[in-house]
Amino acid sequence: MSIYDYSAPLLNGEPASLSKWRGRVLLIVNTASHCGPTPQYSGLQRLHERLERDGLTVLGFPCNQFLNQELGSETEITRFCRENFGVTFPMFSRLKVNGSKAHPLFRHLKREKPGFLGTGFIKWNFTKFLVDRNGTPIARYAPKVLPEDLETAIRKLL
């Protein structure tokens, strides 16, 4: 399957197929509103603003699997992200990234780009997957890697 074969509802409940972003470079991130890396929303938004015209789209996927750090409703997540970080990039409804109920998109991403030493799971919020214009996952970045540190890699794909 291609990354474009997957879909998920946006925070407003509207279904969205990733095919909507076919031909764009994607930075797919599992997010949370109440964890150490949460301030990375600012860096993700800056990347989105700087590089959107060139073909980048950041896609945020809230996840509550790591110490219950995304407890809010979809409305609360939307408000938190906009009011605190000015997020305008597409944000999806909360989903699971690990386990038997992991969203198929994240199963695909983990299969294509496993973690350190072939780890088949995501260790924490703000794991980032860089996907090229053909929908191929190119790289996986740990939560400690800041969004601004990805700009060079992203620009190579634009």
C-alpha atoms as an extended CHARMM CRD file, in Angstrom:
* protein
*
       158  EXT
         1         1  MET       CA              0.0000000000        0.0000000000        0.0000000000  PROA      1               0.0000000000
         2         2  SER       CA              0.9890000000        3.6040000000       -0.5710000000  PROA      2               0.0000000000
         3         3  ILE       CA              0.7850000000        6.3500000000        2.0200000000  PROA      3               0.0000000000
         4         4  TYR       CA             -1.9500000000        7.8160000000       -0.1670000000  PROA      4               0.0000000000
         5         5  ASP       CA             -4.1870000000        4.7990000000        0.5080000000  PROA      5               0.0000000000
         6         6  TYR       CA             -4.6940000000        5.8610000000        4.1400000000  PROA      6               0.0000000000
         7         7  SER       CA             -7.1960000000        8.2480000000        5.6040000000  PROA      7               0.0000000000
         8         8  ALA       CA             -8.1810000000        9.5660000000        9.0160000000  PROA      8               0.0000000000
         9         9  PRO       CA            -10.6340000000       12.1260000000       10.3330000000  PROA      9               0.0000000000
        10        10  LEU       CA             -9.4240000000       15.6610000000       10.9160000000  PROA      10              0.0000000000
        11        11  LEU       CA            -10.0060000000       17.2900000000       14.3070000000  PROA      11              0.0000000000
        12        12  ASN       CA            -13.2310000000       18.7960000000       12.9610000000  PROA      12              0.0000000000
        13        13  GLY       CA            -14.4900000000       15.2660000000       12.1690000000  PROA      13              0.0000000000
        14        14  GLU       CA            -14.1470000000       15.6520000000        8.4000000000  PROA      14              0.0000000000
        15        15  PRO       CA            -12.6430000000       12.5410000000        6.7720000000  PROA      15              0.0000000000
        16        16  ALA       CA             -9.3630000000       13.1900000000        4.9570000000  PROA      16              0.0000000000
        17        17  SER       CA             -7.4540000000       10.9090000000        2.6270000000  PROA      17              0.0000000000
        18        18  LEU       CA             -3.7080000000       11.4310000000        2.5280000000  PROA      18              0.0000000000
        19        19  SER       CA             -4.1170000000       11.4310000000       -1.2600000000  PROA      19              0.0000000000
        20        20  LYS       CA             -5.2300000000       15.0420000000       -0.7380000000  PROA      20              0.0000000000
        21        21  TRP       CA             -1.5180000000       15.8330000000       -0.2800000000  PROA      21              0.0000000000
        22        22  ARG       CA             -0.2380000000       13.7240000000       -3.2060000000  PROA      22              0.0000000000
        23        23  GLY       CA              2.8410000000       15.3270000000       -4.7600000000  PROA      23              0.0000000000
        24        24  ARG       CA              3.8030000000       17.2070000000       -1.5930000000  PROA      24              0.0000000000
        25        25  VAL       CA              6.5760000000       16.5060000000        0.8870000000  PROA      25              0.0000000000
        26        26  LEU       CA              4.9560000000       15.4720000000        4.1760000000  PROA      26              0.0000000000
        27        27  LEU       CA              6.2000000000       15.6710000000        7.7290000000  PROA      27              0.0000000000
        28        28  ILE       CA              3.9550000000       13.3420000000        9.7280000000  PROA      28              0.0000000000
        29        29  VAL       CA              4.1510000000       13.7840000000       13.5010000000  PROA      29              0.0000000000
        30        30  ASN       CA              2.3920000000       12.1000000000       16.4150000000  PROA      30              0.0000000000
        31        31  THR       CA              1.6690000000       14.9190000000       18.8490000000  PROA      31              0.0000000000
        32        32  ALA       CA              0.4190000000       15.5760000000       22.3690000000  PROA      32              0.0000000000
        33        33  SER       CA             -0.5820000000       18.7210000000       24.2180000000  PROA      33              0.0000000000
        34        34  HSD       CA              0.8880000000       17.9810000000       27.6420000000  PROA      34              0.0000000000
        35        35  CYS       CA              4.3980000000       16.5620000000       27.3230000000  PROA      35              0.0000000000
        36        36  GLY       CA              7.9800000000       17.7690000000       27.3140000000  PROA      36              0.0000000000
        37        37  PRO       CA              8.2480000000       18.1150000000       23.5180000000  PROA      37              0.0000000000
        38        38  THR       CA              4.9020000000       19.9660000000       23.1880000000  PROA      38              0.0000000000
        39        39  PRO       CA              6.7020000000       23.2900000000       22.4560000000  PROA      39              0.0000000000
        40        40  GLN       CA              7.8100000000       21.6560000000       19.1780000000  PROA      40              0.0000000000
        41        41  TYR       CA              4.4100000000       22.7350000000       17.8420000000  PROA      41              0.0000000000
        42        42  SER       CA              6.0310000000       26.1720000000       17.3680000000  PROA      42              0.0000000000
        43        43  GLY       CA              8.8550000000       24.7590000000       15.2610000000  PROA      43              0.0000000000
        44        44  LEU       CA              6.4620000000       22.6330000000       13.2370000000  PROA      44              0.0000000000
        45        45  GLN       CA              4.3100000000       25.6950000000       12.5530000000  PROA      45              0.0000000000
        46        46  ARG       CA              7.3590000000       27.7400000000       11.4820000000  PROA      46              0.0000000000
        47        47  LEU       CA              8.4100000000       24.9720000000        9.0590000000  PROA      47              0.0000000000
        48        48  HSD       CA              4.8730000000       24.8270000000        7.7150000000  PROA      48              0.0000000000
        49        49  GLU       CA              4.7480000000       28.5930000000        7.1760000000  PROA      49              0.0000000000
        50        50  ARG       CA              8.2110000000       28.8500000000        5.6040000000  PROA      50              0.0000000000
        51        51  LEU       CA              8.0210000000       25.8510000000        3.2920000000  PROA      51              0.0000000000
        52        52  GLU       CA              4.3370000000       25.3310000000        2.4860000000  PROA      52              0.0000000000
        53        53  ARG       CA              4.5890000000       27.3370000000       -0.7520000000  PROA      53              0.0000000000
        54        54  ASP       CA              7.5290000000       25.1710000000       -1.8030000000  PROA      54              0.0000000000
        55        55  GLY       CA              5.5380000000       21.9650000000       -1.2940000000  PROA      55              0.0000000000
        56        56  LEU       CA              5.7470000000       20.9360000000        2.3890000000  PROA      56              0.0000000000
        57        57  THR       CA              2.7400000000       19.9590000000        4.4580000000  PROA      57              0.0000000000
        58        58  VAL       CA              3.0510000000       19.1540000000        8.1480000000  PROA      58              0.0000000000
        59        59  LEU       CA              0.4090000000       16.6860000000        9.3670000000  PROA      59              0.0000000000
        60        60  GLY       CA             -0.2400000000       16.3650000000       13.1120000000  PROA      60              0.0000000000
        61        61  PHE       CA             -1.7320000000       13.2340000000       14.6520000000  PROA      61              0.0000000000
        62        62  PRO       CA             -2.5600000000       13.6090000000       18.3650000000  PROA      62              0.0000000000
        63        63  CYS       CA             -1.9390000000       10.4880000000       20.4250000000  PROA      63              0.0000000000
        64        64  ASN       CA             -2.7770000000        9.6730000000       24.0340000000  PROA      64              0.0000000000
        65        65  GLN       CA             -0.7060000000        6.4930000000       24.3520000000  PROA      65              0.0000000000
        66        66  PHE       CA              2.2190000000        8.0200000000       26.2330000000  PROA      66              0.0000000000
        67        67  LEU       CA              1.3220000000        8.7350000000       29.8750000000  PROA      67              0.0000000000
        68        68  ASN       CA             -2.0970000000       10.1410000000       28.8970000000  PROA      68              0.0000000000
        69        69  GLN       CA             -0.6550000000       13.3860000000       27.5940000000  PROA      69              0.0000000000
        70        70  GLU       CA             -3.4610000000       14.1170000000       25.1130000000  PROA      70              0.0000000000
        71        71  LEU       CA             -6.6420000000       13.9510000000       27.1630000000  PROA      71              0.0000000000
        72        72  GLY       CA             -8.6470000000       16.7540000000       25.5830000000  PROA      72              0.0000000000
        73        73  SER       CA            -11.5370000000       16.5030000000       23.1740000000  PROA      73              0.0000000000
        74        74  GLU       CA            -10.9990000000       17.3480000000       19.5160000000  PROA      74              0.0000000000
        75        75  THR       CA            -12.3100000000       20.8590000000       20.2130000000  PROA      75              0.0000000000
        76        76  GLU       CA             -9.9330000000       21.2860000000       23.1530000000  PROA      76              0.0000000000
        77        77  ILE       CA             -6.9660000000       20.0300000000       21.1150000000  PROA      77              0.0000000000
        78        78  THR       CA             -7.8130000000       22.4720000000       18.3160000000  PROA      78              0.0000000000
        79        79  ARG       CA             -8.1300000000       25.3880000000       20.7250000000  PROA      79              0.0000000000
        80        80  PHE       CA             -4.9160000000       24.4830000000       22.5810000000  PROA      80              0.0000000000
        81        81  CYS       CA             -2.8540000000       24.2060000000       19.3910000000  PROA      81              0.0000000000
        82        82  ARG       CA             -4.1870000000       27.4240000000       17.8680000000  PROA      82              0.0000000000
        83        83  GLU       CA             -4.1220000000       29.5720000000       21.0050000000  PROA      83              0.0000000000
        84        84  ASN       CA             -0.7420000000       28.4380000000       22.3060000000  PROA      84              0.0000000000
        85        85  PHE       CA              1.2070000000       27.7570000000       19.1080000000  PROA      85              0.0000000000
        86        86  GLY       CA             -0.7480000000       29.3010000000       16.2210000000  PROA      86              0.0000000000
        87        87  VAL       CA             -1.0660000000       25.9050000000       14.5150000000  PROA      87              0.0000000000
        88        88  THR       CA             -2.6140000000       26.1320000000       11.0570000000  PROA      88              0.0000000000
        89        89  PHE       CA             -1.3000000000       22.8730000000        9.5510000000  PROA      89              0.0000000000
        90        90  PRO       CA             -3.7510000000       19.9530000000        9.2830000000  PROA      90              0.0000000000
        91        91  MET       CA             -4.4150000000       18.1870000000       12.5750000000  PROA      91              0.0000000000
        92        92  PHE       CA             -6.1940000000       14.8570000000       12.7710000000  PROA      92              0.0000000000
        93        93  SER       CA             -8.3730000000       13.2820000000       15.4320000000  PROA      93              0.0000000000
        94        94  ARG       CA             -6.6070000000       11.4440000000       18.2070000000  PROA      94              0.0000000000
        95        95  LEU       CA             -5.4200000000        7.9650000000       17.2390000000  PROA      95              0.0000000000
        96        96  LYS       CA             -3.1840000000        5.1430000000       18.4130000000  PROA      96              0.0000000000
        97        97  VAL       CA              0.3100000000        4.7140000000       16.9780000000  PROA      97              0.0000000000
        98        98  ASN       CA              1.2720000000        1.4750000000       18.7700000000  PROA      98              0.0000000000
        99        99  GLY       CA             -0.3280000000       -1.8370000000       19.6430000000  PROA      99              0.0000000000
       100       100  SER       CA             -2.9980000000       -3.9320000000       17.9960000000  PROA      100             0.0000000000
       101       101  LYS       CA             -5.2430000000       -0.8780000000       17.5350000000  PROA      101             0.0000000000
       102       102  ALA       CA             -2.5670000000        1.3030000000       15.9490000000  PROA      102             0.0000000000
       103       103  HSD       CA             -3.8430000000        3.2780000000       12.9870000000  PROA      103             0.0000000000
       104       104  PRO       CA             -2.8720000000        1.5640000000        9.7000000000  PROA      104             0.0000000000
       105       105  LEU       CA             -0.9430000000        4.6760000000        8.5890000000  PROA      105             0.0000000000
       106       106  PHE       CA              1.3880000000        4.3780000000       11.5570000000  PROA      106             0.0000000000
       107       107  ARG       CA              1.7450000000        0.6230000000       11.1050000000  PROA      107             0.0000000000
       108       108  HSD       CA              2.8520000000        1.3890000000        7.5340000000  PROA      108             0.0000000000
       109       109  LEU       CA              5.2700000000        4.1390000000        8.5950000000  PROA      109             0.0000000000
       110       110  LYS       CA              6.8600000000        1.9660000000       11.2980000000  PROA      110             0.0000000000
       111       111  ARG       CA              7.2320000000       -0.9230000000        8.8650000000  PROA      111             0.0000000000
       112       112  GLU       CA              8.8860000000        1.3040000000        6.2630000000  PROA      112             0.0000000000
       113       113  LYS       CA             11.0380000000        3.2400000000        8.7370000000  PROA      113             0.0000000000
       114       114  PRO       CA             11.5810000000        1.2350000000       11.9120000000  PROA      114             0.0000000000
       115       115  GLY       CA             13.1590000000        2.8950000000       14.9180000000  PROA      115             0.0000000000
       116       116  PHE       CA             16.5880000000        2.4980000000       16.4610000000  PROA      116             0.0000000000
       117       117  LEU       CA             17.9120000000       -1.0580000000       16.0300000000  PROA      117             0.0000000000
       118       118  GLY       CA             14.7900000000       -1.9920000000       14.0550000000  PROA      118             0.0000000000
       119       119  THR       CA             12.3420000000       -1.0870000000       16.8130000000  PROA      119             0.0000000000
       120       120  GLY       CA              8.8160000000       -1.7180000000       15.6120000000  PROA      120             0.0000000000
       121       121  PHE       CA              7.1110000000        0.7910000000       17.8580000000  PROA      121             0.0000000000
       122       122  ILE       CA              7.0600000000        4.5110000000       18.4900000000  PROA      122             0.0000000000
       123       123  LYS       CA              8.7030000000        5.3930000000       21.8030000000  PROA      123             0.0000000000
       124       124  TRP       CA              7.1880000000        8.8190000000       22.4930000000  PROA      124             0.0000000000
       125       125  ASN       CA              5.2200000000       11.8130000000       21.2500000000  PROA      125             0.0000000000
       126       126  PHE       CA              6.6690000000       13.9640000000       18.4790000000  PROA      126             0.0000000000
       127       127  THR       CA              8.2530000000       11.1330000000       16.5110000000  PROA      127             0.0000000000
       128       128  LYS       CA              8.4970000000       12.5020000000       12.9820000000  PROA      128             0.0000000000
       129       129  PHE       CA              8.3250000000       10.7700000000        9.5990000000  PROA      129             0.0000000000
       130       130  LEU       CA              9.5330000000       12.5750000000        6.4770000000  PROA      130             0.0000000000
       131       131  VAL       CA              7.7630000000       11.4490000000        3.2870000000  PROA      131             0.0000000000
       132       132  ASP       CA              8.8240000000       12.4180000000       -0.2380000000  PROA      132             0.0000000000
       133       133  ARG       CA              6.5900000000       13.7250000000       -3.0440000000  PROA      133             0.0000000000
       134       134  ASN       CA              5.9630000000       10.1480000000       -4.2480000000  PROA      134             0.0000000000
       135       135  GLY       CA              4.5750000000        9.0920000000       -0.8730000000  PROA      135             0.0000000000
       136       136  THR       CA              7.6760000000        7.1410000000        0.1360000000  PROA      136             0.0000000000
       137       137  PRO       CA              8.7580000000        7.4160000000        3.7770000000  PROA      137             0.0000000000
       138       138  ILE       CA             12.3600000000        8.6820000000        3.6110000000  PROA      138             0.0000000000
       139       139  ALA       CA             13.3590000000        9.1600000000        7.2440000000  PROA      139             0.0000000000
       140       140  ARG       CA             12.2230000000        8.8050000000       10.8300000000  PROA      140             0.0000000000
       141       141  TYR       CA             13.2930000000       11.2250000000       13.5510000000  PROA      141             0.0000000000
       142       142  ALA       CA             13.2010000000       10.7640000000       17.3160000000  PROA      142             0.0000000000
       143       143  PRO       CA             11.2130000000       13.1740000000       19.4940000000  PROA      143             0.0000000000
       144       144  LYS       CA             14.4250000000       14.8810000000       20.6420000000  PROA      144             0.0000000000
       145       145  VAL       CA             15.1230000000       16.0240000000       17.0590000000  PROA      145             0.0000000000
       146       146  LEU       CA             13.7200000000       19.5280000000       16.7900000000  PROA      146             0.0000000000
       147       147  PRO       CA             11.6400000000       20.5570000000       13.7590000000  PROA      147             0.0000000000
       148       148  GLU       CA             14.1200000000       23.3090000000       12.8360000000  PROA      148             0.0000000000
       149       149  ASP       CA             16.8390000000       20.6690000000       12.5590000000  PROA      149             0.0000000000
       150       150  LEU       CA             14.8910000000       19.0310000000        9.7170000000  PROA      150             0.0000000000
       151       151  GLU       CA             14.7880000000       21.9920000000        7.3520000000  PROA      151             0.0000000000
       152       152  THR       CA             17.8520000000       20.9470000000        5.3230000000  PROA      152             0.0000000000
       153       153  ALA       CA             16.5280000000       17.3960000000        4.8230000000  PROA      153             0.0000000000
       154       154  ILE       CA             13.1110000000       18.7530000000        3.8670000000  PROA      154             0.0000000000
       155       155  ARG       CA             14.5340000000       21.2810000000        1.3980000000  PROA      155             0.0000000000
       156       156  LYS       CA             16.4130000000       18.4610000000       -0.3920000000  PROA      156             0.0000000000
       157       157  LEU       CA             13.0440000000       16.8490000000       -1.1420000000  PROA      157             0.0000000000
       158       158  LEU       CA             11.2450000000       20.0170000000       -2.2240000000  PROA      158             0.0000000000
